[in-house]
Every structure is written in C-alpha cells, then in structure tokens.
C-alpha cells in the first residue's frame, strides 16, 4: 500500500481524488481505509476505491468513515464519525463505520488514552465533513449553472432554492471529486446551535455485533496453520531466568516447542510505553491454548535474584537516559515503612506561594492527615493476547492496543524488520484502563512467530497478567492546614509521593485559592513496574485532597460544598500565583449543579452522603454519593455526578461512560489492593483479588452535563477520581470514622463488624 505524507492542520490535511466509479474520496491524515465488509447493512456502491486515509461517498450516497482510534469501550468508533456526519450534513442512516488499521507513516495520533480522542478530533473531523459538503455544493452549482449561495443541503440532499432542483450527494460525488480542494481556512463550520447529529444520542455502531457474540475481538481470530503460545515469566519481581528444562514440556500432548525469547535488543533505547517487567521469558508453543497453558504447570525452570541494572530509554531532545532498576525482593510491609519515613523528610518543592512556614508557626490550630493507597491491578476482562504472522522481512500483528505507535519501533528493532514492513491491525479491546498502552505482548507474539515460522496467537492467563505488572503505583500524601483562632485558613501544605512515582499535581486546586501554599513531592525507586491506570495520579490524589477538604470544612464548621465554593471564589476573584491550571468558575459550576440535582441539603431518611469534586483531563466533575446501612453493611444507594466537559457529542454514550467510571471507582475504593511479599504478588486471580459485584453497584446513578459551547474535553477518566473521596466522606458520615487508607472495606469491617 502506498502512503502520502500529510500533516494534520486545517490547510494541508485535506486531499481530494476522483473515483472512477462516480464517487468522491476526501482523505486526511487521521483516517485509513480497507475493503468494506460483506455484512454492512447498507447497500454498498458498485466499486470501492482503496487509499490510505479517506472519507468515501459512493454513487448511491453512502458515506464510509474509517475510524482511526482504537476502540475499547469509550465509543470513539461511534462519536468520531458523528463529527464527520454533522458537518457533511448527511443522514446518519447513510453512514457506515469501519475500524482503520494502523499506519504510522500517516497518522498524527492514532491513540486511545488520556481522554483526548474527541478533544483532538473535534476540529479536524468537522473540517473534513464541512469540506466535503462544500465540494458537493460546488459540484451542484456547476452542474445546474447557478450560484453556490443559492444551494442548500439537508441529510445528504442538495437543493437549488429557486428552481427546486435537487439531487442526492451520490449524484454529485463524481464531479465533486474532480474539483480543487477549497482552502480549509475558507471552510465554515456549523454553529453549535445548528447541530443536528452532535448532541443527539446514537447507538454504538458495534452494538449488534457485541450482543450477538460475533467475532470482533482478536482473541477470536483464527487463520489456517495457526499455532498457540503461552509465556512463562519469573515468579517474583527482582528475579530473572537462568535456564529451563525443555524436555519437561515438549513431550507433553500437543506441545510443539519451548524456547527463550528476549523482548528487547540489548542496545535498544526504549520509549516510555515500553514498560516490560520481565523482558526475558520462556515461550511454549502448541496446538491449542489449553495445551500450552497446561504445559506451563509442568515446566522446570531455574530462577535467580537479579542484580541492580540499567537500560537505555529515549529521552526528550534525542538523548538517551539510563534508567535504574534496583535489586531486591520487595514487600508491601517495607513499602509502607519507607513511605512513612519519606513523609518525615523534606520533599522536593514543586510550588510555593507566600510564606507558609511563618503561617504555620503563628497558627492557633494545625490539622494534619496522611492518606495511603496500594498498588492496583488493571484486570481487563479480556486477557492480554496478540496474533502475529512474521514471514521473512514482513510482519502482520493483530490485537488489542491503545497505542500502536508506541510499540512500532520496538517491533522493528526486536524483529529486525523495517517499520514500513510491519502492519498492525487494530482489534476492539475488551477493556483497557491504561493497561493496553503497554503492548509488549505484541512483541512477544511476534518473536514467537518469527522463531517457529508460523502464525501464532499468544494468550496470557489471568495469573500472567496480574503477576507480571503493569500496576497503578502505591501512593501516600500528607496534608496540613493552618487555622487562626477564628478558624480562618492561613496556610495549606501537601507532601505527596509514591513507589515509584509521585501523584502530585502542584498547580491544581486548592493552589491559587490559599495565600500561603506549599506543595512537595518525593518518590522511591522500585523494580515493580507501574503504568497508566485510569486517570493516572489523579485517581489517588483527588481522593486524598477531597477527603482532607471535607475534614477541614468540619473543623471550620462549614458545609463541605460551601467551603469549596468559598475557596473557588477566592481563586476566581483574587487568585494566588500565575500557574493555576483550572478555571474556578467552571469548577464551581459543577459543584452548584450537583448540589441542586442531589438535593444536597435534604437527604432522604437513613441516607449518609459525601461530596467530592476534581479537575483532570481538561474536565470538571463533582459527585455526591449516598449510602445506607442495611444488615450492618454499607449499600450505595445513589450517585449524582455533574460534569463540565464542553459540548457532549453523544449524550447516552457519555452518560454510560460516566456510569462505568463510577462503578469502577467504587469497586476499587472498597476492595482494590495488590500486595507483595518477597517480590511476589499475593493475589494472582479473582479468588483473592476482590472486584465489585453486580449486587454491589449503585442502585441509581444520575449523570448531568453542564450545557455550554466549550470545545469537548475528556470524559473517560474524569469521573473516576472524585469517587474515592465522595465514598469515603459518605462512609464517615455513616460510621463517624475517617478513612485514611485504601481499600475501605477492611477498615469498615473493623469499625462496624460488617460482613464480607
């Protein structure tokens, strides 16, 4: 397949080519194409024309958009096409959607993560649709010999106002494809008030396939002659492979071979997403997934403690940096002690406003609290897996990944194959949450295929995934507040750190709202690998911060919401510092909305409620959680969420995503915990790693969106962080005990003797 170098901007990313069969193709750098599937419900045009990136309009008016971003439940495969269809002014029923493969030579950001998909596609996709519409109008004006200004469009129909002439888009597509592309700067986008599709709920384009069990996940993928593979990694962090007895497995039924693989070349400079706990592994290949997984149980391998080591990582500016991996078999008990020791030491100052030291000295009262949270496993429902077919100097990889671009260089280096000869086909993911941004499983499958010279599907067991990383770090934060004799807030101090990173966001609220403010961070090295977990760092620090603010409000004898609004008013009218990364008015807006929607001041009898609010991924969220005590156990009755994420493209899908984040947050707050003993995880499957159950989900969740005309911002992650403090604060109101350590449920059991 040929590629053309296009860059993503309004002026240069558009291209138009004529289609021989009477169709128009509008190509731009985010979209890629392949043959449409036979099960498409619409009648397809007689001919399809392949290029690397495009929007297609067939001679019958059908529009096909190839979605560039990997889909893992965030609904980008539906919402991104909605942007196109809106500006194209086409009937949504005439739109088909296909998942694009990955082509790094062309795409600027083919990545799902950071809650940035809609935000970054907002202008490019709308511009593409609007440009296509303009070309169709020009074609109609030329065909009918009338002025462009006399032509209107509506749901895929062009009409001349005066003569009454009308035609479908498909009738004008061929001529439109021969016209010069208009300067994108001259293409006018719709006013938000004129939207017909954006802001209206559309069903998931893969919904029917999902509920009917059609094969849309890579774990279902099969080809002729395919083999199956499993991996064996060291039993603990801080250990490495010495050797293994191949004969202990190759004689077992269905087993073809067993051998070592190393994910990285020795001199390869990894990127940030090349996180791999155990790069040297044992691969077992056989005739079925069951047989290779059974063979894992019989393998005889020798392991030894790994010494302190380093590896090169590509740094900013093109220079490599050396990353240290400490030796030792770490345990959670030691982690807790080390983190407590770091709280007693000065941290690295990240922000300082005013003179907090003097303010604390003259304070009448000082409130100090420390919050901790453990490592967490991602636990995606679909196991980590990948298909690979490596033959000679070409490779085809198919599997679930959030970030194909971040693994392409590793694949090329490890396989010794040029990047342009590697094709990554994107599968729908059965959950991501950050875990699938780390695609070392692609490299492992590819190396196995290259070794056996056959296509292979490699699948992790649940134990593989939970015991080999990648985890949410363990964190700790100490908050201090200085009050005068009238309970006025004089100073605020946060010192936050973790293993092996700090969760601190120094410029977020309440920075900017307190005259004397100090933020410090610290971190402790570890050989336990960590990575992005839904709303990285925010998923802990929000809970600690908002729990402390609630306790502070109680000491100051103020309503929790009123106290937050007072601080935000100070940040809005007389801000401290220049680097506050939030808009206090929008922040206050979600608090006011959730106060209204939850009927905050008048909870129902028997209800204990807590509030929390947070800003991350460019969005603002406030949540109120109601719990009751039933049979001596906490029951989450209601969750009210107010969200300011700008224009909401697909309301039902947005609400669904918010509901999922809330349930996920409640489960992790109550139960989530990964502990280690002598380098080994103490929980390897769901028999010990407690997940939220259906009966424990909230009885009622209501998600409300602030209506404004701001460009869309993040949504998949921002509703997750506020859950922890809202739940913790509601539990305090129910039990009279503040909770400073996650998970909450073991502490609640001790307080109230709740049943597990």
C-alpha positions, 0 to 999 in steps of 0.5 A, spaced: 500 500 500 502 506 498 502 512 503 502 520 502 505 524 507 500 529 510 500 533 516 494 534 520 492 542 520 486 545 517 490 547 510 494 541 508 490 535 511 485 535 506 486 531 499 481 530 494 481 524 488 476 522 483 473 515 483 472 512 477 466 509 479 462 516 480 464 517 487 468 522 491 474 520 496 476 526 501 482 523 505 486 526 511 491 524 515 487 521 521 483 516 517 485 509 513 481 505 509 480 497 507 475 493 503 468 494 506 465 488 509 460 483 506 455 484 512 454 492 512 447 493 512 447 498 507 447 497 500 454 498 498 456 502 491 458 498 485 466 499 486 470 501 492 476 505 491 482 503 496 487 509 499 490 510 505 486 515 509 479 517 506 472 519 507 468 515 501 461 517 498 459 512 493 454 513 487 448 511 491 450 516 497 453 512 502 458 515 506 464 510 509 468 513 515 474 509 517 475 510 524 482 511 526 482 510 534 482 504 537 476 502 540 475 499 547 469 501 550 469 509 550 465 509 543 470 513 539 468 508 533 461 511 534 462 519 536 468 520 531 464 519 525 458 523 528 463 529 527 464 527 520 456 526 519 454 533 522 458 537 518 457 533 511 450 534 513 448 527 511 443 522 514 446 518 519 442 512 516 447 513 510 453 512 514 457 506 515 463 505 520 469 501 519 475 500 524 482 503 520 488 499 521 494 502 523 499 506 519 504 510 522 507 513 516 500 517 516 497 518 522 498 524 527 495 520 533 492 514 532 491 513 540 486 511 545 488 514 552 488 520 556 481 522 554 483 526 548 480 522 542 474 527 541 478 533 544 483 532 538 478 530 533 473 535 534 476 540 529 479 536 524 473 531 523 468 537 522 473 540 517 473 534 513 465 533 513 464 541 512 469 540 506 466 535 503 459 538 503 462 544 500 465 540 494 458 537 493 455 544 493 460 546 488 459 540 484 451 542 484 452 549 482 456 547 476 452 542 474 445 546 474 449 553 472 447 557 478 450 560 484 453 556 490 449 561 495 443 559 492 444 551 494 442 548 500 443 541 503 439 537 508 441 529 510 445 528 504 440 532 499 442 538 495 437 543 493 437 549 488 432 554 492 429 557 486 428 552 481 427 546 486 432 542 483 435 537 487 439 531 487 442 526 492 450 527 494 451 520 490 449 524 484 454 529 485 460 525 488 463 524 481 464 531 479 465 533 486 471 529 486 474 532 480 474 539 483 480 543 487 480 542 494 477 549 497 482 552 502 480 549 509 481 556 512 475 558 507 471 552 510 465 554 515 463 550 520 456 549 523 454 553 529 453 549 535 446 551 535 445 548 528 447 541 530 443 536 528 447 529 529 452 532 535 448 532 541 443 527 539 444 520 542 446 514 537 447 507 538 454 504 538 455 502 531 458 495 534 452 494 538 449 488 534 455 485 533 457 485 541 450 482 543 450 477 538 457 474 540 460 475 533 467 475 532 470 482 533 475 481 538 482 478 536 482 473 541 477 470 536 481 470 530 483 464 527 487 463 520 489 456 517 496 453 520 495 457 526 499 455 532 498 457 540 503 460 545 503 461 552 509 465 556 512 463 562 515 469 566 519 469 573 515 468 579 517 474 583 519 481 581 527 482 582 528 475 579 530 473 572 531 466 568 537 462 568 535 456 564 529 451 563 528 444 562 525 443 555 524 436 555 519 437 561 514 440 556 515 438 549 513 431 550 507 433 553 500 432 548 500 437 543 506 441 545 510 443 539 516 447 542 519 451 548 524 456 547 527 463 550 525 469 547 528 476 549 523 482 548 528 487 547 535 488 543 540 489 548 542 496 545 535 498 544 533 505 547 526 504 549 520 509 549 516 510 555 510 505 553 515 500 553 514 498 560 516 490 560 517 487 567 520 481 565 523 482 558 526 475 558 521 469 558 520 462 556 515 461 550 511 454 549 508 453 543 502 448 541 496 446 538 491 449 542 491 454 548 489 449 553 495 445 551 500 450 552 497 453 558 497 446 561 504 445 559 506 451 563 504 447 570 509 442 568 515 446 566 522 446 570 525 452 570 531 455 574 530 462 577 535 467 580 535 474 584 537 479 579 542 484 580 541 492 580 541 494 572 540 499 567 537 500 560 537 505 555 530 509 554 529 515 549 529 521 552 526 528 550 531 532 545 534 525 542 538 523 548 538 517 551 537 516 559 539 510 563 534 508 567 535 504 574 532 498 576 534 496 583 535 489 586 531 486 591 525 482 593 520 487 595 514 487 600 508 491 601 510 491 609 517 495 607 513 499 602 509 502 607 515 503 612 519 507 607 513 511 605 512 513 612 519 515 613 519 519 606 513 523 609 518 525 615 523 528 610 523 534 606 520 533 599 522 536 593 518 543 592 514 543 586 510 550 588 510 555 593 506 561 594 507 566 600 510 564 606 507 558 609 512 556 614 511 563 618 503 561 617 504 555 620 508 557 626 503 563 628 497 558 627 492 557 633 490 550 630 494 545 625 490 539 622 494 534 619 492 527 615 496 522 611 492 518 606 495 511 603 493 507 597 496 500 594 498 498 588 492 496 583 491 491 578 488 493 571 484 486 570 481 487 563 476 482 562 479 480 556 486 477 557 492 480 554 493 476 547 496 478 540 496 474 533 502 475 529 504 472 522 512 474 521 514 471 514 521 473 512 522 481 512 514 482 513 510 482 519 502 482 520 500 483 528 493 483 530 490 485 537 488 489 542 492 496 543 491 503 545 497 505 542 500 502 536 505 507 535 508 506 541 510 499 540 512 500 532 519 501 533 520 496 538 517 491 533 522 493 528 528 493 532 526 486 536 524 483 529 529 486 525 524 488 520 523 495 517 517 499 520 514 500 513 514 492 513 510 491 519 502 492 519 498 492 525 491 491 525 487 494 530 482 489 534 476 492 539 479 491 546 475 488 551 477 493 556 483 497 557 484 502 563 491 504 561 493 497 561 493 496 553 498 502 552 503 497 554 503 492 548 509 488 549 505 482 548 505 484 541 512 483 541 512 477 544 507 474 539 511 476 534 518 473 536 514 467 537 512 467 530 518 469 527 522 463 531 517 457 529 515 460 522 508 460 523 502 464 525 501 464 532 496 467 537 499 468 544 494 468 550 496 470 557 492 467 563 489 471 568 495 469 573 500 472 567 497 478 567 496 480 574 503 477 576 507 480 571 505 488 572 503 493 569 500 496 576 497 503 578 503 505 583 502 505 591 501 512 593 501 516 600 500 524 601 500 528 607 496 534 608 496 540 613 492 546 614 493 552 618 487 555 622 487 562 626 483 562 632 477 564 628 478 558 624 480 562 618 485 558 613 492 561 613 496 556 610 495 549 606 501 544 605 501 537 601 507 532 601 505 527 596 509 521 593 509 514 591 513 507 589 515 509 584 512 515 582 509 521 585 501 523 584 502 530 585 499 535 581 502 542 584 498 547 580 491 544 581 486 546 586 486 548 592 493 552 589 491 559 587 485 559 592 490 559 599 495 565 600 500 561 603 501 554 599 506 549 599 506 543 595 512 537 595 513 531 592 518 525 593 518 518 590 522 511 591 525 507 586 522 500 585 523 494 580 515 493 580 513 496 574 507 501 574 503 504 568 497 508 566 491 506 570 485 510 569 486 517 570 493 516 572 495 520 579 489 523 579 485 517 581 489 517 588 490 524 589 483 527 588 481 522 593 486 524 598 485 532 597 477 531 597 477 527 603 482 532 607 477 538 604 471 535 607 475 534 614 477 541 614 470 544 612 468 540 619 473 543 623 471 550 620 464 548 621 462 549 614 458 545 609 463 541 605 460 544 598 460 551 601 467 551 603 469 549 596 465 554 593 468 559 598 475 557 596 473 557 588 471 564 589 477 566 592 481 563 586 476 566 581 476 573 584 483 574 587 487 568 585 494 566 588 500 565 583 500 565 575 500 557 574 493 555 576 491 550 571 483 550 572 478 555 571 474 556 578 468 558 575 467 552 571 469 548 577 464 551 581 459 550 576 459 543 577 459 543 584 452 548 584 449 543 579 450 537 583 448 540 589 441 542 586 440 535 582 442 531 589 438 535 593 444 536 597 441 539 603 435 534 604 437 527 604 432 522 604 431 518 611 437 513 613 441 516 607 449 518 609 452 522 603 459 525 601 461 530 596 467 530 592 469 534 586 476 534 581 479 537 575 483 532 570 483 531 563 481 538 561 474 536 565 470 538 571 466 533 575 463 533 582 459 527 585 455 526 591 454 519 593 449 516 598 449 510 602 445 506 607 446 501 612 442 495 611 444 488 615 450 492 618 453 493 611 454 499 607 449 499 600 450 505 595 444 507 594 445 513 589 450 517 585 449 524 582 455 526 578 455 533 574 460 534 569 463 540 565 466 537 559 464 542 553 459 540 548 457 532 549 457 529 542 453 523 544 449 524 550 447 516 552 454 514 550 457 519 555 452 518 560 454 510 560 461 512 560 460 516 566 456 510 569 462 505 568 467 510 571 463 510 577 462 503 578 469 502 577 471 507 582 467 504 587 469 497 586 476 499 587 475 504 593 472 498 597 476 492 595 482 494 590 489 492 593 495 488 590 500 486 595 507 483 595 511 479 599 518 477 597 517 480 590 511 476 589 504 478 588 499 475 593 493 475 589 494 472 582 486 471 580 479 473 582 479 468 588 483 473 592 483 479 588 476 482 590 472 486 584 465 489 585 459 485 584 453 486 580 449 486 587 454 491 589 453 497 584 449 503 585 442 502 585 441 509 581 446 513 578 444 520 575 449 523 570 448 531 568 452 535 563 453 542 564 450 545 557 455 550 554 459 551 547 466 549 550 470 545 545 469 537 548 474 535 553 475 528 556 470 524 559 473 517 560 477 518 566 474 524 569 469 521 573 473 516 576 477 520 581 472 524 585 469 517 587 474 515 592 473 521 596 465 522 595 465 514 598 469 515 603 466 522 606 459 518 605 462 512 609 464 517 615 458 520 615 455 513 616 460 510 621 463 517 624 470 514 622 475 517 617 478 513 612 485 514 611 487 508 607 485 504 601 481 499 600 475 501 605 472 495 606 477 492 611 477 498 615 469 498 615 469 491 617 473 493 623 469 499 625 462 496 624 463 488 624 460 488 617 460 482 613 464 480 607 
